[in-house]
Amino acid sequence: MDLLPTETSRNAAPALSGGPRHALNQTCHPRARRGWRIVFTVLLGACTLIAAQAGHAFGFEDVAKQARTLAGSRFKPQDPNLPKELQGLTYDRYRNIRFKPERAYWRGAKLPFELMFFHEGSYYDRPVKINELAPQGVREIRYSPDMFDFGPNKIDPKQLRNLGFAGFRVHYPVNTTKYKDEVLVFLGASYFRAVGRDQIYGLSARALALDTALNSGEEFPRFTEFWIQRPAAGAKDLTIYALLDSSRATGAYRFILRPGTDTVVDVKAQLFLRENVTKLGMAPLTSMFFFGENQASAVADYRPEVHDSDGLSIQSGTGEWIWRPLINPKRLQVSSFALTNPLGFGLMQRDRSFTSYEDLDDHYEKRPSAWVEPKGNWGRGRVELVQIPTPDETNDNIVAYWVPDAPPRPKQPYSFEYRLSWQKDNDKRPSLAWVSQSRRGHGYRGKPDDSLLFAVDFEGPALKKLAADAKVEGNVSLDANGKILELVTQRNEVTGGWRVMMRMRRLDTEKPVEMRAYLRSGSTTLSETWSYLLPPE
């Protein structure tokens, strides 16, 4: 990318002040003076133009202009540039390549934010250009192997001089003022993830999902260039711009990061499609569910649950709340929730008790929830949930995103904004009552049969305010492939909530069953809707 005029004016200013302007004060031939007047007039005009251009600060529209230009040209994939030493690195060997903390960007200036960078290697085989937006203009942050400690890897730094960064991470003090915590990471395709206070990394977000879970295959757009605004001395937020590119889509993104108890990222995007796509997934979230309270581990495991998220939460435009517990299916499952102007959706980790996981290394109880809150009206569309079988906890097998009914046309700008909150103690949930757990087991007591038993617990302020003799009932419905055999709603004296106990039978074991349940008292709805997909045997 060419330097902005602000960078040019900074370099040109000394020459203008010490060159022709000084020469005009000398005695010289009239023709020479006339020539200098011409030169001076030209240079004065150039100075005026530079001064006017210098007033233009780099911003979102500059990235959008690049995205529009890219969309009008043929996609040019970037070739991998890894030397043999960095190809095929295992996960552990790649992690042994660490950025030297003392080389953190902005550390010497003692700014509230710092940047550290990821080395290319393993799956990250293409460089990403990273720039700083400083008062003097745009300045590329250049890679050097001296910035990294390669650990036990036998790598010759001389073979790495033509490489670049794979991504970057942002540091800011959210847990203590004595240390800058890692709060945001951009690494791989268009993936990014963040954490707030007392959180550890779990699920990820992406800029865009194209044709997810289709037989044609998914396309993964990637960020090719970033521009990071240099923060002021007392800044509490950080602005990041990014350029997206792929075979069928380009885009401009702005991320405003506000770290805290709940770290918030405000996202602004403008997309341009090179050609039509079958499914456009906006604000996609990616997580992992291996097993949990509603689905026991297929093999013996000392841990009761293993997941980064335990459910999909949706707040519709009409105010209804829906909770869909996650599963690890035996085959691909895709669910859709049709909505108009949704108020929010997210992949949530509601179970915050250590005893639910008993994992001293991974601490799943500290994994953040991610809540998407649209800005403005998103119109008609659907929240789509994709659940993919996984044999272990190393694979992200859960994806959720918004699909508009009216996708953009090729070459036409498509803009949207949303707020993405990384939450833990302040998880977004309904104000009345919500599902606190979903348990599943055999329905029989004594002689075995083919029935199943579901125990769904609800908790919340609306239930605690009820009188001891209040009449509460569970409104439960199943699709045509399920039959309710027994239904009981009872108060949970331990939690102060209510439990719905449902014994049911699946009629065709080769087909799934859609189930719904919520609490009501007379005509008053007391809770969100539990929406469960029982997969085929």
C-alpha positions in Angstrom: 0.0 0.0 0.0 1.2 3.5 -0.8 2.0 5.9 2.1 -0.7 8.4 2.9 -0.2 12.1 2.1 0.4 12.7 5.8 3.5 10.5 5.7 4.7 12.2 2.5 4.3 15.7 4.0 6.4 14.8 7.0 9.2 13.6 4.8 8.9 16.5 2.3 8.7 19.4 4.8 12.5 19.8 5.5 13.3 20.0 1.8 10.8 22.7 1.2 12.0 24.8 4.1 15.7 24.4 3.4 15.8 24.4 -0.4 14.1 26.7 -2.9 12.8 29.1 -0.2 16.4 29.9 0.8 17.5 30.3 -2.8 14.9 33.0 -3.5 16.8 35.3 -1.0 19.9 35.2 -3.1 20.9 37.7 -5.8 20.7 36.0 -9.2 19.9 36.5 -12.9 16.3 37.7 -13.6 15.6 34.6 -15.7 16.8 32.5 -12.8 14.6 34.5 -10.5 11.6 34.0 -12.9 12.4 30.3 -13.0 12.5 30.1 -9.2 9.2 31.9 -9.1 7.7 29.2 -11.3 9.2 26.4 -9.2 8.0 28.2 -6.0 4.5 28.5 -7.4 4.4 24.8 -8.2 5.8 23.8 -4.9 3.5 26.1 -3.0 0.6 24.4 -4.8 2.0 21.0 -3.9 2.3 22.2 -0.3 -1.3 23.3 -0.3 -2.4 20.0 -1.7 -0.3 18.0 0.8 -1.6 20.1 3.7 -5.2 19.5 2.6 -4.6 15.8 2.2 -2.8 15.6 5.5 -6.1 16.7 7.2 -7.6 13.4 6.0 -7.3 10.7 8.7 -7.3 7.1 7.6 -10.6 5.5 8.4 -13.3 2.9 7.6 -14.1 4.5 4.2 -10.5 4.0 3.0 -10.8 0.3 3.7 -14.2 0.1 2.1 -12.8 1.7 -1.0 -10.1 -1.0 -1.2 -12.7 -3.7 -0.7 -14.9 -2.3 -3.5 -11.9 -2.2 -5.8 -11.0 -5.8 -5.0 -14.5 -7.0 -5.6 -14.4 -5.6 -9.1 -11.3 -7.6 -10.0 -10.5 -11.3 -10.2 -9.5 -13.0 -6.9 -5.8 -13.5 -6.5 -5.1 -16.1 -3.8 -1.9 -15.6 -1.8 0.6 -18.4 -2.1 2.1 -20.0 1.0 5.6 -18.7 1.8 6.8 -21.0 4.5 10.3 -22.5 4.4 10.6 -26.3 5.1 11.5 -25.7 8.8 8.1 -24.2 9.5 5.9 -26.5 7.4 4.0 -29.3 9.1 4.8 -28.1 12.7 2.8 -29.9 15.3 0.5 -27.8 17.6 3.1 -28.0 20.5 6.1 -27.2 18.3 4.3 -24.2 16.8 3.4 -22.9 20.3 7.1 -23.1 21.2 7.6 -20.1 18.8 6.9 -17.2 21.1 7.0 -13.5 20.7 9.5 -11.8 23.0 7.5 -9.7 25.6 10.2 -7.1 25.8 9.6 -6.3 22.1 5.9 -5.6 22.7 4.7 -2.7 20.4 4.0 0.5 22.3 5.7 -0.8 25.5 8.4 1.9 25.3 5.7 4.6 25.1 4.0 3.2 28.2 0.6 3.2 26.5 -2.4 1.4 28.0 -2.5 -1.1 25.1 0.3 -3.2 23.8 0.6 -5.4 20.7 2.4 -8.7 20.3 2.6 -10.8 17.1 2.3 -14.4 15.9 4.8 -16.1 13.8 4.0 -17.9 10.6 4.1 -21.7 10.8 2.0 -24.9 10.7 -1.5 -23.9 9.3 -0.7 -20.2 9.3 1.3 -20.2 6.1 0.4 -16.8 4.7 1.5 -13.4 6.0 -0.9 -10.7 7.2 0.2 -7.1 6.7 -0.2 -5.0 9.9 0.0 -1.2 10.0 0.0 1.4 12.7 -2.2 4.5 12.3 0.0 7.1 14.0 -0.4 10.9 14.0 2.3 11.0 11.3 0.3 8.7 9.0 0.3 5.0 8.1 3.3 3.0 9.1 3.8 -0.7 8.5 4.9 -2.8 11.4 7.6 -4.9 9.9 8.4 -8.5 10.8 11.8 -9.5 12.0 12.9 -13.0 13.3 14.7 -11.2 16.1 11.3 -10.5 17.7 10.7 -14.2 18.4 12.1 -17.0 20.6 12.0 -20.3 18.7 12.5 -22.5 21.7 13.7 -26.0 21.0 12.8 -25.7 17.3 15.9 -26.0 15.1 15.2 -23.0 12.8 17.7 -20.8 11.0 16.6 -17.2 11.3 18.3 -16.4 8.1 15.7 -18.5 6.2 12.9 -16.3 7.7 13.7 -12.8 6.5 11.0 -12.8 3.8 8.2 -13.9 6.1 5.6 -11.8 7.9 3.2 -12.0 10.8 0.5 -14.6 11.0 -1.6 -12.4 13.3 -1.5 -10.3 16.5 -2.8 -10.1 20.0 -3.8 -7.1 22.1 -2.8 -6.7 25.8 -4.6 -4.5 28.4 -4.9 -4.7 32.2 -8.3 -6.2 33.0 -7.4 -8.4 36.1 -4.8 -6.2 37.7 -3.1 -2.9 37.1 0.3 -4.6 37.5 0.0 -6.7 34.3 -1.3 -6.3 30.8 -3.5 -9.3 30.1 -4.0 -10.8 26.6 -7.6 -9.7 25.8 -8.0 -10.0 22.0 -6.4 -12.2 19.3 -6.7 -12.2 15.5 -5.2 -15.4 14.1 -6.2 -17.5 11.1 -8.6 -16.7 8.2 -11.0 -14.2 9.8 -11.1 -15.7 13.3 -10.8 -13.6 16.4 -11.5 -14.2 20.1 -11.5 -12.1 23.3 -11.8 -12.4 27.1 -12.9 -10.2 29.9 -12.0 -10.3 33.6 -11.4 -13.7 35.1 -12.0 -15.4 31.8 -9.9 -17.8 29.7 -10.1 -18.3 26.0 -12.9 -20.6 24.7 -15.1 -20.0 21.7 -14.2 -17.8 18.7 -15.8 -15.4 16.4 -15.4 -14.8 12.7 -15.9 -12.0 10.4 -18.0 -14.0 7.8 -19.2 -17.5 7.1 -19.9 -18.6 3.5 -21.9 -21.7 2.6 -21.4 -23.4 6.0 -22.6 -27.0 6.2 -23.4 -27.2 2.5 -22.4 -30.1 0.2 -20.6 -27.6 -2.0 -18.1 -26.9 0.8 -17.4 -23.9 3.0 -15.4 -20.9 1.9 -13.2 -19.2 4.5 -12.5 -15.5 3.8 -9.4 -14.2 5.4 -8.1 -10.9 6.7 -5.2 -9.8 4.5 -4.3 -6.4 6.1 -4.9 -4.6 9.4 -4.6 -1.0 10.5 -4.4 -0.4 14.2 -5.0 3.1 15.7 -2.3 4.2 18.0 -4.1 4.8 21.4 -3.8 7.9 23.5 -2.1 7.8 26.8 -5.3 7.4 28.8 -7.3 5.4 26.2 -9.8 2.7 27.3 -10.6 1.5 23.8 -8.7 0.5 20.7 -9.8 0.8 17.0 -8.7 -1.8 14.5 -9.5 -1.8 10.7 -9.3 -4.9 8.6 -9.5 -5.8 4.9 -11.3 -9.1 4.1 -10.8 -11.1 0.9 -11.8 -14.4 -0.6 -12.9 -16.1 -3.8 -16.4 -14.7 -3.7 -16.4 -11.9 -1.1 -14.4 -8.8 0.0 -15.1 -6.6 3.0 -14.1 -3.7 5.2 -14.3 -4.1 9.0 -13.9 -1.8 11.9 -13.4 -3.3 15.4 -13.6 -1.0 18.5 -12.3 -3.0 21.5 -13.3 -2.0 25.0 -11.8 -4.5 27.6 -13.3 -4.9 31.0 -15.4 -7.2 33.2 -17.3 -7.9 29.9 -15.0 -7.2 27.0 -16.9 -5.6 24.2 -16.1 -5.4 20.5 -18.2 -3.1 18.4 -18.2 -4.4 14.8 -18.9 -2.4 11.6 -18.8 -4.1 8.3 -19.4 -3.4 4.6 -19.3 -6.4 2.2 -19.0 -6.7 -1.5 -19.6 -10.0 -3.3 -17.8 -10.9 -6.4 -20.5 -13.4 -7.2 -23.6 -14.9 -5.6 -23.3 -17.1 -2.5 -25.8 -19.7 -1.4 -25.6 -18.9 2.3 -24.2 -15.7 3.9 -23.5 -16.1 7.6 -23.2 -12.8 9.5 -21.6 -12.5 13.0 -20.6 -16.2 13.1 -19.6 -17.8 16.4 -17.6 -21.1 16.6 -17.4 -23.3 19.7 -16.9 -26.8 21.1 -19.4 -29.2 22.7 -18.0 -32.7 23.5 -20.4 -34.0 26.2 -22.5 -32.5 29.0 -25.3 -33.0 31.5 -27.7 -33.8 28.7 -25.4 -36.2 26.9 -23.0 -38.4 28.8 -19.5 -39.2 27.5 -19.4 -42.2 25.2 -16.3 -43.4 27.0 -15.4 -43.3 30.7 -14.2 -39.8 31.7 -13.7 -38.5 35.2 -15.1 -35.1 34.1 -18.9 -34.7 34.2 -18.9 -32.2 31.3 -16.5 -30.9 28.6 -17.6 -27.9 26.5 -16.8 -24.3 25.7 -20.5 -23.5 25.4 -23.6 -25.4 26.5 -26.4 -23.7 24.6 -27.6 -21.3 21.9 -29.6 -18.3 23.3 -31.8 -16.2 21.1 -33.8 -13.1 21.9 -36.4 -12.5 19.1 -37.7 -9.2 17.9 -41.0 -9.9 19.7 -39.2 -10.4 23.0 -39.4 -14.2 23.2 -36.3 -15.9 24.5 -35.3 -19.4 23.2 -32.7 -21.7 24.7 -31.3 -24.6 22.6 -29.0 -26.9 24.6 -26.1 -28.1 22.5 -25.4 -31.7 21.6 -22.6 -33.7 20.0 -24.6 -35.5 17.3 -23.7 -38.7 15.5 -24.3 -37.0 12.1 -24.5 -33.4 11.0 -27.4 -31.4 12.4 -28.6 -28.0 11.1 -31.3 -26.1 12.9 -32.9 -22.8 11.9 -34.9 -20.2 13.9 -36.8 -17.8 11.6 -36.9 -14.3 13.0 -37.5 -10.6 12.0 -35.1 -8.0 13.5 -33.6 -10.2 16.2 -32.5 -8.4 19.4 -29.6 -10.8 20.0 -28.2 -14.3 19.9 -25.1 -16.1 21.3 -23.3 -19.3 22.2 -23.4 -19.3 26.0 -21.6 -21.1 28.8 -24.3 -20.9 31.6 -22.9 -23.6 33.9 -20.3 -21.8 36.0 -19.6 -24.3 38.7 -16.1 -26.0 38.8 -17.7 -29.2 40.0 -19.6 -29.5 36.7 -16.2 -29.9 34.9 -13.6 -31.0 37.5 -10.8 -29.9 35.1 -7.9 -28.2 36.8 -6.1 -27.6 33.5 -8.8 -26.3 31.1 -11.2 -24.7 33.6 -14.3 -24.8 31.3 -16.2 -22.9 34.0 -14.2 -19.8 33.0 -14.8 -19.9 29.3 -16.7 -16.8 28.1 -20.1 -16.6 26.5 -20.3 -14.5 23.3 -23.5 -12.4 22.8 -24.3 -10.7 19.4 -26.4 -7.6 19.7 -27.4 -6.2 16.2 -27.3 -2.5 15.7 -30.3 -1.3 13.7 -32.8 -3.6 11.9 -31.4 -6.7 10.3 -34.7 -7.5 8.7 -36.1 -11.0 8.0 -33.8 -14.0 8.3 -32.8 -16.8 10.6 -30.3 -17.8 13.2 -28.8 -21.0 12.1 -27.1 -23.6 14.4 -24.7 -26.2 13.0 -23.7 -29.1 15.2 -21.0 -31.4 13.8 -19.9 -34.8 15.3 -16.6 -34.7 17.1 -14.6 -37.6 18.6 -12.8 -35.4 21.1 -12.5 -31.9 22.6 -9.8 -30.6 20.2 -12.3 -29.8 17.4 -14.7 -26.8 17.2 -17.9 -28.5 16.2 -20.5 -25.8 16.9 -21.3 -22.9 14.6 -24.0 -20.2 14.9 -24.7 -17.2 12.7 -27.4 -15.0 11.2 -28.6 -15.6 7.6 -30.5 -12.7 5.9 -33.5 -13.7 3.7 -32.3 -11.0 1.2 -28.6 -11.5 0.7 -26.6 -8.8 -1.1 -26.2 -8.7 -4.8 -22.8 -9.0 -6.4 -20.7 -5.7 -6.5 -23.3 -3.9 -4.3 -22.3 -2.7 -0.8 -24.0 -4.5 2.1 -23.5 -2.9 5.5 -24.3 -4.0 9.0 -23.1 -3.4 12.6 -23.3 -5.3 15.9 -21.9 -5.4 19.4 -20.1 -8.6 20.5 -19.8 -9.1 24.2 -17.6 -11.6 25.9 -19.3 -12.4 29.2 -19.1 -14.5 32.3 -20.8 -13.3 35.5 -23.1 -11.0 33.5 -24.3 -13.5 30.9 -27.1 -12.1 28.8 -30.4 -13.9 29.8 -34.1 -13.1 30.1 -35.3 -11.0 33.0 -38.0 -13.5 34.1 -36.6 -17.1 34.3 -34.2 -19.2 32.3 -33.1 -22.8 31.8 -30.3 -23.6 34.3 -29.9 -27.3 33.3 -31.2 -30.0 31.0 -30.8 -33.6 32.1 -31.6 -36.7 30.1 -31.8 -40.4 31.1 -33.8 -43.6 30.8 -37.4 -43.1 31.4 -38.1 -46.5 33.1 -38.0 -47.3 36.8 -37.7 -51.0 37.1 -38.5 -52.9 33.9 -36.6 -51.5 30.9 -38.5 -49.9 28.1 -37.7 -47.5 25.3 -38.8 -44.3 27.0 -36.6 -41.3 27.9 -36.8 -38.9 30.8 -35.9 -35.2 30.6 -35.5 -33.1 33.7 -35.4 -29.3 32.8 -34.7 -26.8 35.6 -35.8 -23.2 35.4 -34.5 -20.4 37.7 -34.9 -16.7 37.8 -36.5 -13.7 39.6 -40.0 -14.4 38.3 -40.0 -17.8 40.1 -38.6 -16.6 43.4 -41.3 -14.0 43.6 -44.1 -16.6 43.4 -46.1 -17.5 46.4 -45.5 -20.9 48.0 -48.9 -22.1 46.8 -48.6 -20.7 43.3 -49.9 -22.8 40.4 -47.1 -23.3 37.9 -47.3 -25.7 35.0 -44.9 -26.7 32.3 -46.2 -26.2 28.8 -44.6 -29.0 26.7 -45.0 -29.9 23.1 -43.3 -32.5 20.8 -43.4 -32.9 17.1 -45.2 -35.8 15.4 -42.3 -38.2 16.0 -42.5 -37.9 19.8 -45.2 -38.9 22.4 -45.4 -37.7 26.0 -46.0 -40.5 28.4 -45.8 -38.6 31.7 -45.5 -34.9 32.7 -44.8 -33.5 36.1 -44.0 -29.9 37.1 -42.7 -29.4 40.6 -40.9 -26.8 42.7 -37.2 -27.2 43.2 -36.7 -26.4 46.9 -32.9 -26.4 46.5 -32.7 -23.7 43.9 -35.9 -21.8 44.4 -36.9 -22.6 40.8 -39.1 -25.1 39.1 -38.5 -28.4 37.4 -40.3 -30.0 34.4 -40.1 -33.8 34.4 -41.1 -35.3 31.1 -41.1 -39.0 30.1 -41.5 -39.5 26.4 -41.0 -42.0 23.6 -39.6 -41.5 20.2 -41.8 -43.2 17.5 -39.2 -43.5 14.7 -35.7 -44.0 16.1 -34.2 -43.0 12.7 -35.6 -39.5 12.9 -35.1 -36.6 15.3 -37.6 -35.1 17.7 -38.2 -31.4 18.2 -39.3 -30.5 21.7 -40.4 -27.3 23.4 -41.2 -26.4 27.0 -41.7 -23.3 29.1 -43.3 -22.4 32.4 -46.6 -20.5 32.8 -49.0 -19.5 35.5 -52.5 -19.3 34.0 -52.1 -17.1 30.9 -48.8 -15.6 32.1 -45.5 -16.8 30.7 -42.8 -17.1 33.3 -39.7 -18.3 31.5 -37.8 -18.6 28.2 -38.6 -21.4 25.9 -36.5 -24.6 26.1 -36.1 -25.9 22.6 -34.4 -29.3 22.3 -33.4 -31.4 19.4 -33.3 -35.1 20.2 -31.1 -36.6 17.5 -31.8 -40.0 15.8 -30.4 -43.1 17.4 
